[in-house]
Amino acid sequence: MTASSWEKILNQVGHKPGKKARVIKHNVPKNRSCGKSRFVCQRCGRKNAVIKKYGLYLCRQCFREIAEEIGFINYS
């Protein structure tokens, strides 16, 4: 279930407090305290291969695209 689909269901059962509470309990994404899903790319939203060093929080693909603009130099 995607994030948008649980919100649609929440809107449909909005007037029924019992069902609304159950939808929220079982379908809202959790706040992660550890693991790969905790950090997301600030540019595109990917969860895989996020570079956290220097406070970048960019995935490797986005980092390659904007590395020279940020000031990183390729030495090879």
Biopython code that builds the backbone (N, CA, C, O; Angstrom):
import numpy as np
from Bio.PDB.StructureBuilder import StructureBuilder

atoms = [
    (1, "MET", "N", (0.840, -1.167, 0.000)),
    (1, "MET", "CA", (0.000, 0.000, 0.000)),
    (1, "MET", "C", (0.891, 1.238, 0.000)),
    (1, "MET", "O", (1.783, 1.375, 0.838)),
    (2, "THR", "N", (0.648, 2.101, -0.913)),
    (2, "THR", "CA", (1.452, 3.320, -1.003)),
    (2, "THR", "C", (0.929, 4.373, -0.049)),
    (2, "THR", "O", (-0.162, 4.248, 0.507)),
    (3, "ALA", "N", (1.729, 5.415, 0.131)),
    (3, "ALA", "CA", (1.343, 6.473, 1.062)),
    (3, "ALA", "C", (0.067, 7.170, 0.618)),
    (3, "ALA", "O", (-0.752, 7.557, 1.452)),
    (4, "SER", "N", (-0.109, 7.333, -0.683)),
    (4, "SER", "CA", (-1.303, 8.039, -1.148)),
    (4, "SER", "C", (-2.558, 7.189, -0.971)),
    (4, "SER", "O", (-3.632, 7.740, -0.732)),
    (5, "SER", "N", (-2.453, 5.855, -1.083)),
    (5, "SER", "CA", (-3.647, 5.022, -0.994)),
    (5, "SER", "C", (-4.199, 4.968, 0.426)),
    (5, "SER", "O", (-5.416, 4.916, 0.604)),
    (6, "TRP", "N", (-3.326, 4.978, 1.452)),
    (6, "TRP", "CA", (-3.873, 4.955, 2.813)),
    (6, "TRP", "C", (-4.540, 6.284, 3.145)),
    (6, "TRP", "O", (-5.473, 6.326, 3.946)),
    (7, "GLU", "N", (-4.068, 7.372, 2.533)),
    (7, "GLU", "CA", (-4.710, 8.661, 2.761)),
    (7, "GLU", "C", (-6.085, 8.707, 2.092)),
    (7, "GLU", "O", (-7.009, 9.327, 2.618)),
    (8, "LYS", "N", (-6.224, 8.060, 0.948)),
    (8, "LYS", "CA", (-7.520, 7.994, 0.277)),
    (8, "LYS", "C", (-8.515, 7.201, 1.121)),
    (8, "LYS", "O", (-9.674, 7.590, 1.260)),
    (9, "ILE", "N", (-8.052, 6.089, 1.681)),
    (9, "ILE", "CA", (-8.918, 5.284, 2.539)),
    (9, "ILE", "C", (-9.318, 6.083, 3.773)),
    (9, "ILE", "O", (-10.463, 6.014, 4.221)),
    (10, "LEU", "N", (-8.375, 6.839, 4.319)),
    (10, "LEU", "CA", (-8.662, 7.659, 5.497)),
    (10, "LEU", "C", (-9.748, 8.690, 5.200)),
    (10, "LEU", "O", (-10.604, 8.949, 6.045)),
    (11, "ASN", "N", (-9.717, 9.275, 4.016)),
    (11, "ASN", "CA", (-10.753, 10.236, 3.636)),
    (11, "ASN", "C", (-12.115, 9.565, 3.485)),
    (11, "ASN", "O", (-13.142, 10.170, 3.795)),
    (12, "GLN", "N", (-12.131, 8.311, 3.007)),
    (12, "GLN", "CA", (-13.388, 7.612, 2.795)),
    (12, "GLN", "C", (-14.070, 7.237, 4.106)),
    (12, "GLN", "O", (-15.298, 7.256, 4.191)),
    (13, "VAL", "N", (-13.284, 6.896, 5.129)),
    (13, "VAL", "CA", (-13.866, 6.491, 6.411)),
    (13, "VAL", "C", (-13.734, 7.593, 7.451)),
    (13, "VAL", "O", (-13.773, 7.314, 8.650)),
    (14, "GLY", "N", (-13.580, 8.819, 7.024)),
    (14, "GLY", "CA", (-13.366, 9.937, 7.926)),
    (14, "GLY", "C", (-14.500, 10.188, 8.899)),
    (14, "GLY", "O", (-14.267, 10.689, 9.999)),
    (15, "HIS", "N", (-15.724, 9.850, 8.517)),
    (15, "HIS", "CA", (-16.874, 10.115, 9.385)),
    (15, "HIS", "C", (-17.155, 8.970, 10.352)),
    (15, "HIS", "O", (-18.061, 9.075, 11.179)),
    (16, "LYS", "N", (-16.391, 7.875, 10.264)),
    (16, "LYS", "CA", (-16.562, 6.731, 11.166)),
    (16, "LYS", "C", (-15.328, 6.646, 12.071)),
    (16, "LYS", "O", (-14.287, 6.155, 11.634)),
    (17, "PRO", "N", (-15.420, 7.109, 13.317)),
    (17, "PRO", "CA", (-14.232, 7.199, 14.165)),
    (17, "PRO", "C", (-13.568, 5.856, 14.473)),
    (17, "PRO", "O", (-12.344, 5.795, 14.590)),
    (18, "GLY", "N", (-14.337, 4.792, 14.605)),
    (18, "GLY", "CA", (-13.752, 3.476, 14.892)),
    (18, "GLY", "C", (-12.918, 2.954, 13.737)),
    (18, "GLY", "O", (-11.802, 2.473, 13.933)),
    (19, "LYS", "N", (-13.464, 3.051, 12.527)),
    (19, "LYS", "CA", (-12.737, 2.587, 11.351)),
    (19, "LYS", "C", (-11.554, 3.490, 11.035)),
    (19, "LYS", "O", (-10.513, 3.025, 10.570)),
    (20, "LYS", "N", (-11.721, 4.788, 11.290)),
    (20, "LYS", "CA", (-10.632, 5.739, 11.055)),
    (20, "LYS", "C", (-9.437, 5.425, 11.958)),
    (20, "LYS", "O", (-8.293, 5.473, 11.508)),
    (21, "ALA", "N", (-9.692, 5.107, 13.214)),
    (21, "ALA", "CA", (-8.620, 4.767, 14.144)),
    (21, "ALA", "C", (-7.901, 3.488, 13.718)),
    (21, "ALA", "O", (-6.682, 3.387, 13.856)),
    (22, "ARG", "N", (-8.645, 2.516, 13.206)),
    (22, "ARG", "CA", (-8.050, 1.264, 12.763)),
    (22, "ARG", "C", (-7.176, 1.475, 11.520)),
    (22, "ARG", "O", (-6.098, 0.890, 11.415)),
    (23, "VAL", "N", (-7.637, 2.310, 10.578)),
    (23, "VAL", "CA", (-6.851, 2.611, 9.388)),
    (23, "VAL", "C", (-5.550, 3.297, 9.774)),
    (23, "VAL", "O", (-4.490, 2.968, 9.241)),
    (24, "ILE", "N", (-5.626, 4.244, 10.692)),
    (24, "ILE", "CA", (-4.420, 4.946, 11.130)),
    (24, "ILE", "C", (-3.464, 3.996, 11.821)),
    (24, "ILE", "O", (-2.256, 4.057, 11.590)),
    (25, "LYS", "N", (-3.992, 3.107, 12.677)),
    (25, "LYS", "CA", (-3.142, 2.186, 13.434)),
    (25, "LYS", "C", (-2.376, 1.233, 12.529)),
    (25, "LYS", "O", (-1.197, 0.972, 12.768)),
    (26, "HIS", "N", (-3.018, 0.717, 11.507)),
    (26, "HIS", "CA", (-2.413, -0.336, 10.700)),
    (26, "HIS", "C", (-1.755, 0.134, 9.410)),
    (26, "HIS", "O", (-0.975, -0.622, 8.831)),
    (27, "ASN", "N", (-2.027, 1.342, 8.934)),
    (27, "ASN", "CA", (-1.568, 1.721, 7.603)),
    (27, "ASN", "C", (-0.641, 2.922, 7.535)),
    (27, "ASN", "O", (0.014, 3.115, 6.511)),
    (28, "VAL", "N", (-0.556, 3.735, 8.575)),
    (28, "VAL", "CA", (0.313, 4.907, 8.534)),
    (28, "VAL", "C", (1.762, 4.451, 8.623)),
    (28, "VAL", "O", (2.083, 3.624, 9.477)),
    (29, "PRO", "N", (2.656, 4.966, 7.766)),
    (29, "PRO", "CA", (4.065, 4.567, 7.821)),
    (29, "PRO", "C", (4.690, 4.928, 9.167)),
    (29, "PRO", "O", (4.408, 5.980, 9.742)),
    (30, "LYS", "N", (5.556, 4.019, 9.659)),
    (30, "LYS", "CA", (6.204, 4.225, 10.947)),
    (30, "LYS", "C", (7.374, 5.193, 10.822)),
    (30, "LYS", "O", (7.992, 5.309, 9.764)),
    (31, "ASN", "N", (7.664, 5.884, 11.918)),
    (31, "ASN", "CA", (8.901, 6.649, 12.006)),
    (31, "ASN", "C", (10.012, 5.682, 12.349)),
    (31, "ASN", "O", (9.934, 4.985, 13.360)),
    (32, "ARG", "N", (11.042, 5.626, 11.530)),
    (32, "ARG", "CA", (12.118, 4.665, 11.721)),
    (32, "ARG", "C", (13.181, 5.233, 12.643)),
    (32, "ARG", "O", (13.513, 6.416, 12.567)),
    (33, "SER", "N", (13.717, 4.382, 13.519)),
    (33, "SER", "CA", (14.788, 4.807, 14.409)),
    (33, "SER", "C", (16.134, 4.276, 13.945)),
    (33, "SER", "O", (17.173, 4.778, 14.374)),
    (34, "CYS", "N", (16.138, 3.271, 13.077)),
    (34, "CYS", "CA", (17.389, 2.741, 12.552)),
    (34, "CYS", "C", (17.079, 2.026, 11.237)),
    (34, "CYS", "O", (15.919, 1.776, 10.910)),
    (35, "GLY", "N", (18.126, 1.706, 10.498)),
    (35, "GLY", "CA", (17.950, 0.962, 9.266)),
    (35, "GLY", "C", (18.051, 1.813, 8.021)),
    (35, "GLY", "O", (18.256, 3.025, 8.088)),
    (36, "LYS", "N", (17.902, 1.153, 6.874)),
    (36, "LYS", "CA", (18.082, 1.806, 5.591)),
    (36, "LYS", "C", (16.970, 2.799, 5.267)),
    (36, "LYS", "O", (17.205, 3.781, 4.564)),
    (37, "SER", "N", (15.777, 2.556, 5.768)),
    (37, "SER", "CA", (14.643, 3.423, 5.458)),
    (37, "SER", "C", (14.607, 4.703, 6.272)),
    (37, "SER", "O", (13.723, 5.535, 6.068)),
    (38, "ARG", "N", (15.553, 4.881, 7.196)),
    (38, "ARG", "CA", (15.534, 6.074, 8.037)),
    (38, "ARG", "C", (15.908, 7.326, 7.263)),
    (38, "ARG", "O", (15.327, 8.388, 7.487)),
    (39, "PHE", "N", (16.872, 7.216, 6.354)),
    (39, "PHE", "CA", (17.366, 8.373, 5.617)),
    (39, "PHE", "C", (16.883, 8.320, 4.180)),
    (39, "PHE", "O", (16.932, 7.271, 3.539)),
    (40, "VAL", "N", (16.418, 9.451, 3.677)),
    (40, "VAL", "CA", (15.974, 9.540, 2.295)),
    (40, "VAL", "C", (16.739, 10.663, 1.611)),
    (40, "VAL", "O", (17.206, 11.597, 2.263)),
    (41, "CYS", "N", (16.861, 10.565, 0.304)),
    (41, "CYS", "CA", (17.534, 11.596, -0.484)),
    (41, "CYS", "C", (16.706, 12.879, -0.430)),
    (41, "CYS", "O", (15.492, 12.843, -0.633)),
    (42, "GLN", "N", (17.347, 13.995, -0.161)),
    (42, "GLN", "CA", (16.651, 15.272, -0.067)),
    (42, "GLN", "C", (16.203, 15.774, -1.431)),
    (42, "GLN", "O", (15.334, 16.641, -1.527)),
    (43, "ARG", "N", (16.798, 15.226, -2.483)),
    (43, "ARG", "CA", (16.504, 15.711, -3.834)),
    (43, "ARG", "C", (15.418, 14.895, -4.533)),
    (43, "ARG", "O", (14.506, 15.456, -5.140)),
    (44, "CYS", "N", (15.523, 13.547, -4.444)),
    (44, "CYS", "CA", (14.576, 12.717, -5.197)),
    (44, "CYS", "C", (13.729, 11.800, -4.321)),
    (44, "CYS", "O", (12.708, 11.292, -4.786)),
    (45, "GLY", "N", (14.121, 11.573, -3.068)),
    (45, "GLY", "CA", (13.322, 10.756, -2.171)),
    (45, "GLY", "C", (13.682, 9.290, -2.122)),
    (45, "GLY", "O", (12.982, 8.515, -1.470)),
    (46, "ARG", "N", (14.757, 8.875, -2.794)),
    (46, "ARG", "CA", (15.179, 7.479, -2.746)),
    (46, "ARG", "C", (15.683, 7.129, -1.360)),
    (46, "ARG", "O", (16.159, 7.987, -0.616)),
    (47, "LYS", "N", (15.568, 5.836, -1.025)),
    (47, "LYS", "CA", (16.015, 5.372, 0.285)),
    (47, "LYS", "C", (17.301, 4.567, 0.201)),
    (47, "LYS", "O", (17.906, 4.276, 1.233)),
    (48, "ASN", "N", (17.728, 4.204, -0.979)),
    (48, "ASN", "CA", (18.914, 3.377, -1.130)),
    (48, "ASN", "C", (20.144, 4.215, -1.425)),
    (48, "ASN", "O", (20.069, 5.205, -2.153)),
    (49, "ALA", "N", (21.276, 3.818, -0.860)),
    (49, "ALA", "CA", (22.586, 4.419, -1.134)),
    (49, "ALA", "C", (22.612, 5.913, -0.857)),
    (49, "ALA", "O", (23.053, 6.694, -1.700)),
    (50, "VAL", "N", (22.142, 6.317, 0.319)),
    (50, "VAL", "CA", (22.126, 7.726, 0.705)),
    (50, "VAL", "C", (23.477, 8.085, 1.314)),
    (50, "VAL", "O", (23.961, 7.395, 2.212)),
    (51, "ILE", "N", (24.084, 9.163, 0.826)),
    (51, "ILE", "CA", (25.359, 9.652, 1.337)),
    (51, "ILE", "C", (25.060, 10.655, 2.441)),
    (51, "ILE", "O", (24.511, 11.729, 2.195)),
    (52, "LYS", "N", (25.437, 10.280, 3.677)),
    (52, "LYS", "CA", (25.121, 11.121, 4.835)),
    (52, "LYS", "C", (26.320, 11.967, 5.257)),
    (52, "LYS", "O", (26.182, 12.893, 6.057)),
    (53, "LYS", "N", (27.482, 11.652, 4.724)),
    (53, "LYS", "CA", (28.694, 12.351, 5.135)),
    (53, "LYS", "C", (28.588, 13.838, 4.788)),
    (53, "LYS", "O", (28.040, 14.204, 3.748)),
    (54, "TYR", "N", (29.111, 14.674, 5.656)),
    (54, "TYR", "CA", (29.084, 16.136, 5.521)),
    (54, "TYR", "C", (27.662, 16.696, 5.528)),
    (54, "TYR", "O", (27.448, 17.844, 5.137)),
    (55, "GLY", "N", (26.686, 15.894, 5.970)),
    (55, "GLY", "CA", (25.300, 16.361, 6.025)),
    (55, "GLY", "C", (24.654, 16.505, 4.658)),
    (55, "GLY", "O", (23.751, 17.324, 4.491)),
    (56, "LEU", "N", (25.096, 15.725, 3.673)),
    (56, "LEU", "CA", (24.556, 15.848, 2.310)),
    (56, "LEU", "C", (23.163, 15.247, 2.181)),
    (56, "LEU", "O", (22.258, 15.902, 1.664)),
    (57, "TYR", "N", (22.971, 14.005, 2.645)),
    (57, "TYR", "CA", (21.720, 13.274, 2.528)),
    (57, "TYR", "C", (21.227, 13.258, 1.085)),
    (57, "TYR", "O", (20.080, 13.602, 0.801)),
    (58, "LEU", "N", (22.116, 12.853, 0.178)),
    (58, "LEU", "CA", (21.797, 12.676, -1.240)),
    (58, "LEU", "C", (22.063, 11.233, -1.621)),
    (58, "LEU", "O", (22.994, 10.619, -1.099)),
    (59, "CYS", "N", (21.261, 10.676, -2.525)),
    (59, "CYS", "CA", (21.564, 9.340, -3.039)),
    (59, "CYS", "C", (22.749, 9.454, -3.989)),
    (59, "CYS", "O", (23.099, 10.549, -4.429)),
    (60, "ARG", "N", (23.358, 8.329, -4.299)),
    (60, "ARG", "CA", (24.582, 8.365, -5.109)),
    (60, "ARG", "C", (24.324, 8.903, -6.512)),
    (60, "ARG", "O", (25.206, 9.535, -7.094)),
    (61, "GLN", "N", (23.135, 8.667, -7.068)),
    (61, "GLN", "CA", (22.835, 9.157, -8.402)),
    (61, "GLN", "C", (22.732, 10.683, -8.416)),
    (61, "GLN", "O", (23.277, 11.338, -9.305)),
    (62, "CYS", "N", (22.038, 11.239, -7.439)),
    (62, "CYS", "CA", (21.913, 12.696, -7.362)),
    (62, "CYS", "C", (23.255, 13.334, -7.047)),
    (62, "CYS", "O", (23.568, 14.412, -7.554)),
    (63, "PHE", "N", (24.054, 12.671, -6.207)),
    (63, "PHE", "CA", (25.358, 13.212, -5.872)),
    (63, "PHE", "C", (26.243, 13.320, -7.111)),
    (63, "PHE", "O", (26.951, 14.311, -7.291)),
    (64, "ARG", "N", (26.200, 12.299, -7.961)),
    (64, "ARG", "CA", (27.011, 12.341, -9.186)),
    (64, "ARG", "C", (26.589, 13.483, -10.095)),
    (64, "ARG", "O", (27.427, 14.084, -10.767)),
    (65, "GLU", "N", (25.303, 13.785, -10.122)),
    (65, "GLU", "CA", (24.804, 14.845, -10.997)),
    (65, "GLU", "C", (25.224, 16.233, -10.527)),
    (65, "GLU", "O", (25.522, 17.098, -11.351)),
    (66, "ILE", "N", (25.252, 16.459, -9.210)),
    (66, "ILE", "CA", (25.503, 17.816, -8.728)),
    (66, "ILE", "C", (26.802, 17.958, -7.941)),
    (66, "ILE", "O", (26.998, 18.968, -7.265)),
    (67, "ALA", "N", (27.691, 16.969, -8.013)),
    (67, "ALA", "CA", (28.920, 17.005, -7.217)),
    (67, "ALA", "C", (29.798, 18.199, -7.572)),
    (67, "ALA", "O", (30.327, 18.848, -6.670)),
    (68, "GLU", "N", (29.968, 18.506, -8.836)),
    (68, "GLU", "CA", (30.826, 19.626, -9.236)),
    (68, "GLU", "C", (30.218, 20.963, -8.836)),
    (68, "GLU", "O", (30.947, 21.896, -8.495)),
    (69, "GLU", "N", (28.887, 21.069, -8.872)),
    (69, "GLU", "CA", (28.237, 22.313, -8.453)),
    (69, "GLU", "C", (28.455, 22.583, -6.959)),
    (69, "GLU", "O", (28.607, 23.729, -6.535)),
    (70, "ILE", "N", (28.466, 21.499, -6.173)),
    (70, "ILE", "CA", (28.671, 21.626, -4.733)),
    (70, "ILE", "C", (30.120, 21.986, -4.413)),
    (70, "ILE", "O", (30.390, 22.682, -3.434)),
    (71, "GLY", "N", (31.050, 21.511, -5.241)),
    (71, "GLY", "CA", (32.458, 21.823, -5.013)),
    (71, "GLY", "C", (33.349, 20.614, -4.882)),
    (71, "GLY", "O", (34.522, 20.753, -4.533)),
    (72, "PHE", "N", (32.822, 19.414, -5.154)),
    (72, "PHE", "CA", (33.646, 18.217, -5.104)),
    (72, "PHE", "C", (34.400, 18.067, -6.415)),
    (72, "PHE", "O", (33.878, 18.400, -7.479)),
    (73, "ILE", "N", (35.640, 17.562, -6.338)),
    (73, "ILE", "CA", (36.509, 17.415, -7.498)),
    (73, "ILE", "C", (36.799, 15.954, -7.719)),
    (73, "ILE", "O", (37.067, 15.226, -6.764)),
    (74, "ASN", "N", (36.752, 15.503, -8.974)),
    (74, "ASN", "CA", (37.087, 14.135, -9.319)),
    (74, "ASN", "C", (38.578, 14.062, -9.601)),
    (74, "ASN", "O", (39.060, 14.697, -10.539)),
    (75, "TYR", "N", (39.324, 13.290, -8.793)),
    (75, "TYR", "CA", (40.764, 13.219, -8.914)),
    (75, "TYR", "C", (41.266, 12.087, -9.785)),
    (75, "TYR", "O", (42.477, 11.980, -9.979)),
    (76, "SER", "N", (40.411, 11.241, -10.318)),
    (76, "SER", "CA", (40.904, 10.122, -11.129)),
    (76, "SER", "C", (40.840, 10.407, -12.618)),
    (76, "SER", "O", (41.220, 9.560, -13.426)),
]
sb = StructureBuilder()
sb.init_structure("model")
sb.init_model(0)
sb.init_chain("A")
sb.init_seg("    ")
for serial, (resi, resn, name, xyz) in enumerate(atoms, 1):
    if name == "N":
        sb.init_residue(resn, " ", resi, " ")
    sb.init_atom(name, np.array(xyz, "f"), 0.0, 1.0, " ", f" {name:<3s}", serial, name[0])
structure = sb.get_structure()
